[in-house]
């Protein structure tokens, strides 16, 4: 049986070499063999285990939970469990697709987005956050700038904003769950993308002001829950705040 090196496994499964090294370090996926030169070699059994890990990670399960799951059950058990989880996710995605289709339909008809449309796209809490934002920051330059810009946004713009935000937060959550430290280059680059996203679409966010947002993510339980709860990742909001601080310091150098 041909065994694969770290590089070959990374290319085959679409994971990074760094991730494979991390999995090895924490005991989640330890290659069964070594070459005469000491390089990691993965067997067929190792690759089957990695296949399960990759699927579970795509289902946004934390690494410690994956490790527990892999300790029991055969291949068929894992595949059945994964199928059930994917089917549940499909039901959830159908609702989101319906919301997007509705927005696209109104875009084609050149109809403005209603509050109900925005709630369907961004969640039931959208209106509450909008009202609170007006009360807390309605007189600030940032709020006024945000209102000025967003007033002209089409439904296509809002769909783009939502997709970009979801991608940025999803990538940050993946880094957090993979055990990447908050002051690493990857984490700082991730929160820098978050800062630039807000600057591009809403208002100018300096690295120092970005710290204020980071503080709010852990000071306000609702924002903390939006990060920790939405991604089933306790401590994620604090990690984001720490990464924002590290990136702010890097920007000031």
C-alpha positions as CSV (number, residue, x, y, z in Angstrom):
1,X,0.0,0.0,0.0
2,X,1.3,3.4,-1.0
3,X,1.6,5.8,1.9
4,X,1.3,9.6,1.4
5,X,3.5,12.4,2.7
6,X,2.2,15.5,4.5
7,X,2.3,17.5,1.3
8,X,0.5,14.9,-0.7
9,X,-2.2,14.6,1.9
10,X,-2.7,18.3,2.1
11,X,-3.1,18.6,-1.6
12,X,-5.5,15.6,-1.8
13,X,-7.8,16.7,1.0
14,X,-7.6,20.5,0.6
15,X,-6.1,21.1,4.1
16,X,-2.9,23.0,4.9
17,X,0.3,21.3,6.0
18,X,0.2,23.5,9.1
19,X,-3.2,22.1,10.0
20,X,-2.0,18.5,9.6
21,X,1.0,19.3,11.9
22,X,-1.5,20.8,14.4
23,X,-3.7,17.7,14.3
24,X,-0.6,15.6,14.9
25,X,0.5,17.7,17.9
26,X,-2.9,17.5,19.6
27,X,-3.2,13.8,18.9
28,X,-6.2,14.1,16.6
29,X,-4.5,12.6,13.6
30,X,-1.1,11.1,14.2
31,X,0.5,9.5,11.1
32,X,1.1,5.8,11.6
33,X,4.4,5.6,9.8
34,X,7.6,7.6,9.3
35,X,10.1,7.5,6.5
36,X,13.7,6.6,7.0
37,X,14.4,10.3,7.1
38,X,11.8,10.9,9.8
39,X,9.1,12.4,7.6
40,X,5.4,11.7,8.4
41,X,3.7,9.1,6.3
42,X,-0.1,8.5,6.3
43,X,-1.6,5.1,5.8
44,X,-5.0,4.2,4.4
45,X,-6.5,4.1,7.9
46,X,-5.0,7.5,8.6
47,X,-6.6,8.9,5.5
48,X,-10.0,7.5,6.4
49,X,-9.8,9.1,9.8
50,X,-8.8,12.4,8.1
51,X,-11.8,12.1,5.8
52,X,-14.1,12.0,8.9
53,X,-12.2,15.0,10.5
54,X,-12.6,17.1,7.3
55,X,-16.4,16.4,7.1
56,X,-16.9,17.1,10.8
57,X,-14.9,20.3,10.5
58,X,-17.1,21.4,7.6
59,X,-20.0,20.8,9.9
60,X,-18.3,23.3,12.2
61,X,-17.7,20.9,15.0
62,X,-14.9,21.8,17.5
63,X,-11.8,19.6,17.5
64,X,-12.3,18.3,21.0
65,X,-15.7,17.1,20.1
66,X,-14.4,15.4,16.9
67,X,-11.8,13.6,18.9
68,X,-14.5,12.3,21.2
69,X,-16.6,11.1,18.3
70,X,-13.8,9.3,16.6
71,X,-13.1,7.3,19.7
72,X,-16.4,5.3,19.2
73,X,-18.2,3.9,16.2
74,X,-17.0,2.4,12.9
75,X,-16.9,4.0,9.5
76,X,-20.5,3.4,8.8
77,X,-21.5,5.0,12.1
78,X,-19.6,8.2,11.3
79,X,-21.0,8.3,7.8
80,X,-24.6,8.0,9.1
81,X,-24.0,10.7,11.7
82,X,-22.5,13.0,9.1
83,X,-25.4,12.4,6.7
84,X,-27.9,13.3,9.4
85,X,-26.0,16.5,10.2
86,X,-25.8,17.5,6.6
87,X,-29.5,16.9,6.0
88,X,-30.3,19.1,9.0
89,X,-28.0,21.8,7.6
90,X,-29.8,21.5,4.2
91,X,-33.1,22.3,5.8
92,X,-31.6,25.4,7.4
93,X,-30.0,26.5,4.1
94,X,-33.3,26.2,2.3
95,X,-34.7,28.9,4.5
96,X,-31.7,31.1,3.7
97,X,-32.0,30.4,0.0
98,X,-35.6,31.5,0.1
99,X,-34.6,34.8,1.7
100,X,-31.9,35.4,-0.9
101,X,-34.3,34.5,-3.8
102,X,-36.8,36.9,-2.4
103,X,-34.2,39.7,-2.3
104,X,-33.0,38.9,-5.8
105,X,-36.6,39.0,-7.0
106,X,-37.0,42.4,-5.6
107,X,-33.7,43.5,-7.0
108,X,-34.7,42.5,-10.5
109,X,-38.0,44.4,-10.0
110,X,-36.1,47.4,-8.6
111,X,-38.1,47.3,-5.3
112,X,-36.5,48.7,-2.1
113,X,-35.6,46.3,0.7
114,X,-38.2,46.4,3.5
115,X,-37.5,45.9,7.2
116,X,-39.0,42.5,7.0
117,X,-36.7,41.7,4.1
118,X,-33.7,42.8,6.1
119,X,-34.8,40.7,9.1
120,X,-35.2,37.7,6.9
121,X,-31.7,38.2,5.6
122,X,-29.9,39.2,8.8
123,X,-32.1,37.6,11.4
124,X,-34.9,38.7,13.7
125,X,-32.6,40.8,15.9
126,X,-31.9,43.2,12.9
127,X,-34.5,45.8,13.9
128,X,-33.5,45.8,17.6
129,X,-29.9,46.4,16.7
130,X,-30.8,49.2,14.3
131,X,-32.9,50.9,17.0
132,X,-30.1,50.6,19.6
133,X,-27.6,51.9,17.1
134,X,-29.7,55.0,16.6
135,X,-30.0,55.5,20.3
136,X,-26.3,55.0,21.1
137,X,-24.5,56.4,18.2
138,X,-27.1,58.4,16.2
139,X,-25.2,61.7,16.6
140,X,-21.8,60.3,15.9
141,X,-20.0,60.9,12.6
142,X,-19.6,57.2,12.0
143,X,-23.3,56.5,12.3
144,X,-24.2,59.4,10.0
145,X,-21.6,58.2,7.5
146,X,-23.0,54.7,7.6
147,X,-26.6,56.0,7.1
148,X,-25.4,58.1,4.2
149,X,-23.7,55.2,2.4
150,X,-26.2,52.5,3.1
151,X,-29.1,54.7,1.9
152,X,-28.1,54.1,-1.7
153,X,-27.3,50.4,-1.4
154,X,-29.3,48.0,-3.5
155,X,-30.4,44.6,-2.5
156,X,-27.6,43.1,-4.5
157,X,-25.2,45.3,-2.3
158,X,-26.7,43.9,0.9
159,X,-26.4,40.3,-0.4
160,X,-22.7,41.0,-1.1
161,X,-22.2,42.6,2.3
162,X,-23.8,39.6,4.0
163,X,-21.7,37.1,2.0
164,X,-18.5,38.9,2.7
165,X,-19.2,39.2,6.5
166,X,-20.1,35.5,6.7
167,X,-16.9,34.5,4.9
168,X,-14.7,36.7,7.1
169,X,-16.4,35.4,10.3
170,X,-16.3,31.8,9.1
171,X,-12.6,32.0,8.4
172,X,-11.9,33.5,11.8
173,X,-14.0,30.8,13.5
174,X,-12.0,28.2,11.6
175,X,-8.7,29.6,12.8
176,X,-10.0,29.7,16.4
177,X,-11.2,26.2,16.3
178,X,-7.9,25.0,14.8
179,X,-6.1,26.4,17.8
180,X,-4.4,29.3,16.0
181,X,-3.2,31.9,18.5
182,X,-4.8,35.3,18.5
183,X,-1.6,37.2,17.8
184,X,-0.5,35.1,14.8
185,X,-0.2,36.6,11.4
186,X,-3.2,34.5,10.2
187,X,-5.5,35.8,13.0
188,X,-4.4,39.4,12.5
189,X,-4.9,39.2,8.8
190,X,-8.4,37.9,9.4
191,X,-9.4,40.7,11.7
192,X,-7.8,43.2,9.4
193,X,-10.2,41.9,6.7
194,X,-13.0,42.6,9.1
195,X,-11.8,46.2,9.7
196,X,-11.5,46.8,6.0
197,X,-14.9,45.3,5.3
198,X,-16.6,47.8,7.7
199,X,-14.5,50.7,6.3
200,X,-15.5,49.7,2.7
201,X,-19.2,49.4,3.3
202,X,-20.1,51.5,6.3
203,X,-17.7,54.0,7.9
204,X,-13.9,54.5,8.3
205,X,-12.6,52.3,11.1
206,X,-9.1,53.1,12.3
207,X,-7.1,50.4,14.1
208,X,-7.7,52.2,17.4
209,X,-11.5,52.4,16.8
210,X,-11.4,48.8,15.8
211,X,-10.3,48.1,19.4
212,X,-13.4,49.7,20.7
213,X,-15.5,47.3,18.6
214,X,-13.4,44.4,19.9
215,X,-14.1,45.5,23.5
216,X,-17.8,45.7,22.7
217,X,-17.8,42.1,21.5
218,X,-17.0,40.9,25.0
219,X,-18.6,43.7,27.0
220,X,-22.1,43.1,25.5
221,X,-23.4,39.6,26.1
222,X,-25.4,39.7,22.9
223,X,-22.4,40.3,20.8
224,X,-20.5,37.6,22.7
225,X,-23.3,35.1,22.1
226,X,-23.4,36.1,18.4
227,X,-19.7,35.0,18.1
228,X,-19.5,32.2,20.7
229,X,-23.0,30.8,20.2
230,X,-23.4,31.1,16.5
231,X,-20.2,29.1,15.9
232,X,-20.5,26.9,18.9
233,X,-17.1,28.2,20.0
234,X,-16.9,29.4,23.6
235,X,-14.1,32.0,23.9
236,X,-14.3,33.0,20.2
237,X,-15.4,36.6,20.9
238,X,-12.5,37.1,23.3
239,X,-10.1,35.6,20.8
240,X,-11.4,38.0,18.1
241,X,-10.9,40.9,20.6
242,X,-7.3,39.8,21.3
243,X,-6.6,39.4,17.6
244,X,-7.9,43.0,17.0
245,X,-5.6,44.4,19.7
246,X,-2.7,42.5,18.2
247,X,-3.5,43.7,14.7
248,X,-3.9,47.3,16.0
249,X,-0.4,47.2,17.5
250,X,1.0,45.8,14.3
251,X,-0.6,48.6,12.3
252,X,0.9,51.2,14.6
253,X,4.5,49.9,14.1
